[in-house]
Amino acid sequence: METSTSTTAESGAEAVRSLGEVVPAPASVRPAGAPYRITRDTRIRVDGGREARQVGAYLADILRPSTGYPLPLTGAGRDGIRLRLAKGAFGAEGYRLDSGATGVTLTAARPAGLFHGVQTLRQLLPAAVEKDSVQPGPWLVAGGTITDSPRYGWRGAMLDVSRHFFTVDQVKRYIDQLALYKVNKLHLHLSDDQGWRIAIDSWPRLAAYGGSTQVGGGPGGFYTKADYQEIVRYASARYLEVVPEIDMPGHTNAALASYAELNCDGVAPPLYTGTEVGFSSLCVGKDRTYDFVDDVIRELAALTPGRYLHIGGDEAHSTSHADYVTFMDRVQPIVAKYGKTVVGWHQLTGATPAKGALAQYWGLDDTGAAEKEQVAQAARNGTGVVLSPADRVYLDMKYTADTPLGQDWAGLVEVRRSYDWDPGDYLPGLPAAAVRGVEAPLWTETIVTSDDVEYMAFPRLAGVAELGWSPAATHDWEAYRVRLAAQGPRWEALGIDYYRSPQVPWPAR
C-alpha cells in the first residue's frame, strides 16, 4: 500500500486528512493532486438503480446535518460526489474512490461496495462530520485514489441479548457503529439459560415466560417477529447479514423452564438469573425435543433472509458425548430442510459437521493441541472456520485488571493483543483457504447499557474489523495505533464512550 507517512497533508492553511488514515486500512492508497471541497453547491450524483440511490440517500443523511448543505440527489454527472455501479475487478464488496478538485467518485460492481466506499469517505472528512448540528468545516477530501476490497467474506460481531436484553433501538445503534468499520455480519445470540429473546408462535411460553428475566433478575424482554424483522431490515440496509443463534443442546434453561416436556424427567426447572454455564440440556432421547427444534428453526428461518442459522453447541457439559453427536446428527438436517447453512461453535467439530457448515472457533492461544487439531481436521475435510479466539477478540474480556466491566476468564485483552495476530496462520494445521473470516463476540453477563457495549467494543472492534478486511501486508501495530488514535474524535462526535487505552496516542481532548 502506498500512502503518506503523515496523518495530514496541507492545502493552503487548511488541513486535509491523509487517504491512508482510514480504518480498516485500504488495500491500495495513491495520493495525488488537489483535494475536493464539499460546498453548498455540491450534488450527490447516483448512476445506478434503486439500491445505489439508497446508498446515496444514506450518505446525504450523514452529511447534511453537520455541513448544513442541501446536497440534493441527482442523476449522473462529472462533478460533485458520484456513486457509480460499473463492471470491474471489485468483487461483491470492493470499491474504488477517486478524488480530485472537481469531485469524488465512488465506483463499485455492487451496492455493498458503494456502501463500504461511503464509510471510507466519511473517515476522510473531519470527525465533526458525524455531529448532528451544523459545524464550521471546511469539508475537504484529499486527492488521489483508493482501491479496496476485503480479505475475508465474514467480518462479524456478535451481540448477546440473552444475558441482558437490548431493545431494537439499541441494536440499531450498534449496527450503525459496526457499519462504519465495514462489518458485514451481525450474529444475534437469541437464547441462553437466562433468557429466550425471540417470539415463536408454536411455543409461545418461550418468549412470554422464558424471556421474562435476565442476569441479576431484571425484567428481560423479547423481540416480536415484527421487531426481529425490523432489525433484519435495518441491518440489511447497512449491508450486514443477520445470523440468528439458538444455542443448543446446552444453554437452554430458559426453554426448559418454559416447557416441562423438554426435560427428561418432565419437570421444569426454575428460571435462572446467574452466570454459571454447562448445567442445562435438552432431552436428547425424546422425539418431542426434535419437534421443538423443528418448529423453532422453521419459524426463525422464515424470518431470516440470510444464509446462516447458528445452532450453538458449546459448553454442553450436561450432555454426554454420544448424546451430543446424536443431537447434532438430527438437528443439522433440520437447518438444511429450511434452507439455511449451519453455523456452530467449534465443539460442533466433535460431531460430524454437515456439508458446508461453519465452525466458530472460540478457544485460546493455549487451548490444547488435540482440540485445535480437531478443528483443523474438520477444516481439511471441508468445514469452514470463523475465528473468534476468546483471548483475542471477545469484547467482554477486561482490558486491564482495573476495567470496571467484563470478565477475565480468558485473560486480560488490551488493544494491542486484540489486534496483533493474523487469522491466516492462527490455528496450526488449518488450511488458509478454510478461514472464512473473523468475528468479535460481546457476551453480556456484566453489560447492561449501550454505554457498556460501546466501552467494551471500542477501540477493539475497529481492530477486529481491520483483521477481517485489510490485506495481511498492511498489518502493522505501530502504524495501526496512529490510525486508530485518529478515530477517537470521531467516536466522541458520535457520542461513543470508548476506552482510552494508554497503548494508543489519542489526541488531547
N, C-alpha and C positions, 0 to 999 in steps of 0.2 A: 504494500500500500504506500503510495506516495502522499505525503502530507507536509504541511508546515510544521516546524518544530515549536512554534509559539502557539499559544491558545487564541491570540487575536492578531489580526492584521489591521493596518491603519488605512483609512480612506480620508484624506484631509485630517481633520481633527476628530473624526468620528470612528470609534472602534467597530470593527466587523468581526464577528465570531468566525474562527477558522472552520473550514469544511471538515477538518479532522477532529473536531471537538464533540463528536456525536457518540452516543451510547445506544445500542451496540455499535462497535466500530464497523464502518462500511468496508466492503471488500476492496474497493479501489477509490482513491481520492486524488484528483488532479486539480489543484488550484490554478486559476488563470483568469486574467482580465479584471474588469471593473465589477463592483458589486451591483446588485439590483436593489432599488429603493421602492418599497411599497408606499404608495401615496393615496390621496383621496381619489385619484383618477384610476387607480388600479382596478382591473376587472379579473374575475376568475373565469377562465375560458375552458370549457369542457368539450372534448372531442371524443365522444363515446356514448354508450347507451345509458339506461336508467341507473345502473349501479355506479357508473362513473360519475354521473350527475349527483348521486347521493354522497359520494366522497367529496365532491366539490362543495356541496352544502355543509358537510361536516367541517371542512376547512374554513368556510366562511363563518360558521358559528364560533370557531375558535378565535379567529382574527378580528371580528367586528367589535366585540366589547372593549378590547384593550386599545385598538387603533382608533376607534371611533369612525372608521371609514365605511362607506356603504358596501363596497366590494360586491357588486352585482354579479350573478352567474349569467354568463352569455355563451354563445357558440364559439367555434374555432376562430383563431386569430393568431397574430405573431407577437403580440405584446402582452404584458401582464403576467399573471400566474396561469400557466397552461397545464391541464391534465389530459393526457393523450393515451388511448389504448391503441397499441400497434404491435404487429408481429415482431418478434426479436428474441434474442437469447436471454430472456429474463426469467423463464420458468414461471411457476404458479404464483410466486410471491416476490420476485425481484423487480427492480425498477432502475431507471437512470434519472438523475437530476442534473439538469444543465442550467447554469445561472450566469447571467451577464447583464450589461447595462440596460437592455431593453426588456428583460423579463426572466422568469424562472419557468422551466418546462419539466414536468414530471411525465415520464413515459414508462408504460408497463404493458405486459401482454394481458394481464388480468386485473380486475378491480382491486383485488387484495394487494397487488404490487403498488398500485396508486396509493392505497391507504397507508401502507408502510412508508412509502415515499413522503407522504404528508407528515408522518411522525418525525422523519429526518428534517424536513423543512421547519417544523416547529422548533426543533433544537438549534437550528441555525439562526433563529431570531432571538432577540434578548429575552431573558426569563420573564420580564414583565408582560410578554405577550399572553401569558397564561392567566393574567388577572381579569376580573370581571368588571372593571371600570376603566375609563379612558386613561391611558398613560402617555407620557410625552414623546416616546420614540427616541431617535429615528428608527425605522424598521428596515434594516439593511441585511441582504443575503449575499454572502461572499461569492465572488465569481469563480467559476470552474465547473468540474463535472464529478459527480459521484455515480459509480456503477456498483450495484449492490444486489446480493441475493443470499438467502440463508444457507448455513452449513447443514442444518438439520430441519426436518419437517415437523418435528414435535418439540415445541417450546412452550412448556406448560407451567401452570401454577395451580395448586390445589388449595381449596378453602374448606376446612372442616366446619360445617354448620350444625353438626350434631352435638358436639360437646357444649358449645354455646351457639344459640340460634342468631342468625343475621338476617335482617329484613331484605326485601327486594331492593330497596334503595341503597342499602349498604353494599350489597353485592354489585349493583350497578357502579357504584363509586370505585370499587376495586377493579372492575372490568376496565373502566376508563384509565386507571393507573397502569394496568397491565398492557393496554393497547399502546401506550406511549413508548414502550420498550419492545414492541413487535412480538409480544407473547401471542400465541395462536391457539392455545388450549386452556379451557377453564374446567378443571376437574373438581366437581362438587361432591364432597363426602356427605351423603344424604342420610345415612343411618349408622347408628352405633348403639352401644349399651345405654347411653344417656339420652338418646332422643331419635325419633323417626320423623323425618322432615318433609316427606312428600305424600300428598293425598293419593291413596289407592282406593278406587271406588269399590272394588270387590272385597276389600279388607279394611273397612272404614276406621276401625279402632286403632290401626297402626298410627295414623296421624292424630286422631282425636285424643287418644289416651297415651300412646307411645311417644307422641310429640309434646306432651304436656309438662315436660320438665327439662332440666339441663344440669350440667355440673354445678354443684352448690345449691341446687333446688330451686332455681329461678323458674319463671313461667314457661320457658321454652317457646314453642311455636312451630309452625309448619307452613309449607307452600301449598296453596291450592294448585290445581292443574293450570289455571289461568296465570297464577304467579310464576310458576315454573316456565311456562311458555313465554312470559314477558322477559324473564332472564335470558332464555334462549334467543329470543328475538333481538334483544339489546346486545348480547354478545355477538351474534351473527352480523349485526350492522357494524361491528368493530373487528370483524374477521377473526373472532375467537369461536372455536367449536366447543360446545359444552359436552363434557364427558361425565355422565352421572355415575355415582358409585353406590351400590347396595352391598355393604360388607357382609360376607357370609362364608362359612357356617358359624364362625365366631363373631364377636362384637355384635351380638343380636339380642341383648337383654330387652331392649325396648319392644322388639317384636314378640319375644317370649312372654313378656308381661302383658301384652295386649291380647294374646290368644293362647289359652292354656293348651289347645290341641297341638301346638308346635313343640311342646315339651314331651320328652319320652315318658314322663310319669303323669302327664295330663294335668300338672299343677303349675299355674302361672306364678313366677317369682314376682316380688315387688319391683316397682320402678327403681332405677339406680341413678344416683347423683354423684357418685365418687369418681375416681380416676384410675382405678386398677384395671388391668386388661387380662384377657385369656381365660375368663371363668365361665363364659356362656357358649352354648352351641345349639343350633337347630338339631332336631332329632333325625339323624341321617337315615334310620331304618324305616321311617314312616312314609307311606305314599303321600299322605296329606302334606308333608313338607314340600314335596315337588309340585303339588297343586298350588301351594302358596308361592313358590318361586316362579312358576309359570305365569301366574296372574300378575305378580309384581313386575316381572320383566316385560310381559306383554303390554301392560299399561304404560310403563316407563319408556319402552321403545317407541310406542306410538306418539309420545310427546317429544321425542328426541330426534331431530333430523340428522344429527351427526352419525358418524360411522361406528362409534365405540360405545360399549357398556362395560363398566368396571364392576367386577364381582368380588373384589376384596381378596379374601383368602389368607390374610395374615393373622398371626398370633392365635391360631385355632388350637390352643393348648388343651382345651377340654374335649377335643375331637381326636380319636385315635388316628394313626396314620392310615390304616386301612379304610376307616370311615371317611377320612378326608379325600382319599383317592376315589372312593365310590361316589361321594358327593360331587366332586368336580367332573367326573365322567358323566354324571347325569345332568348337571347344570349347564355345562358348556354348550351342548347341543340345543338347549332351550334358547340361549342367546342367539345362536345361529338361526334358529327357526324364525325368530322375529327380526332377522335381517341385520343383526349387529355383530361386530367383531369383539371378541373377548379381550379385556384387559384385566390383569390380576396382579396383586403384589407378588414379589418374586418367589414366595413359597409355592405358587402355582407350579413352578418347575419341579417340585417334589411329586407332583402327579404327572399327568400327560397333557401338556398344553394342546389345545385344539389347533388345527392348521390355521396359520395366520394370526394366532394370538400374540399379545404383547405381555411381557413380564416387566413389572416396575420394580427395579432394584432399590432397596432402602437400607441395605447393610452399611457397615462402617469400613473404614480403611483396614481395621484389624479383624474384620469378620473372618471366620475360619476358612481355610483353603478349600475344604470339602464343599461348603455351601456356595462359595464363589464358583467352583468348578461345576457344580450342578447347574447354575445359571448359564455358564459358558457352554456347557454341553447342550443344553436346550437351544441356545442360540445357534450352535453349529448344526443343529437339526432343523433350524428354520424359524425359531421363535424370536421375534424382535424384542429389543430391550430398551426401556426408557430408564435413564439413570437419575436416581434421587437419593444419593448417599446421605444418610442422616447426619453424619458429622461434617458434611459439606454444605448441604442445601436445605436442610429442614429449618424453616424460618422461625420455628418456635424454640429453637435452641438459644440459650442465653449467649450474648456477645462476650460478656465477662462475668466473673462471679458476682459482680455488683448489679447486673442487669435486673431491674425490678420485676420483669415479666419473664415468662418462659420456663423451660426445663433445662437440665444439663445431663440427662442420662446418656446422650451421645457425645458429651463433651461441650466445651465452650467453642463457639464458632464466630470468630471475629471476621471482619470484612475480607481480609486477605485470604483467610482459609477457605471461605465460601467461593472465592473466585479462582484461586491459584491451583487448578487441576485441569486435566484435559479429558473430556468424555471419551475421546477416541482411543485412549490407551489406559483407561482407569481399571477395568476388570481384566485380570490375567486370562489369556486364552479366549477372550471374547472377540470374535471377528469384527473388525471396524465397520463392516457393512451391516452388521446386526444392530448397531446402535441407531435407534430411531430419533433420539434426542434427549432432552433433559427436562426435569420438572421440579419446581420448588414447592413442597407441601408446607402448609401452615396449619398445624393442629392447634386446637383452641381450648385446651384444659384451663389455661390461665388468661386467655384472650377473650375479652368481653365486649369491647367497643371498637369502632372504626379507628380511633386513635391508637388503640393497642395493635390492631392489624398493621397499621402504617409504620409504627415504630419498629416492629419486628421485621417487616418486609423491606423497609428502606434503611440503608442502601443495598442490602444483599440481593434483593430481587433483580436489580439492574445488572449485577454481575452474572447471575444465572442466565438472564436473557442474553447477555453477550456470549456466554459459552454456547448457547444454542444457535445463535445467529451468525456470529462472526467467524471468518476463516481462522484456522489454528495459527496461521502465520502472524496474525495481528495480536496474539495473546501475549501480553507483557504487563506485569503488575505495575511497574513504575510508570509506564505511560497511562495505564488504565486509571490509576488513582488520581492523576491530574484531570483526566476527562470526567471522572466521577465527581470530583470536587466541584466542577462547574455545574453539576446538576443540582447542588444544594439550593441556590437561589430560585431555581425553577420549582422545586418542591415547596419552598416557602411561599412562592406565588400561588401555588395550587392548594395551599393550606395543609400540606402533608407534614405530619410530625415525625421527623426521622431521627435516627441515632447518629450523632456527630462523632463518628469513630476517630480516635486520635491517630489512626493509621492513614487518614486521608487529609490532605491540605485544604480544608474548607476555606472559602473566602470569609474574611471577618464580617460579622453582622453589623 
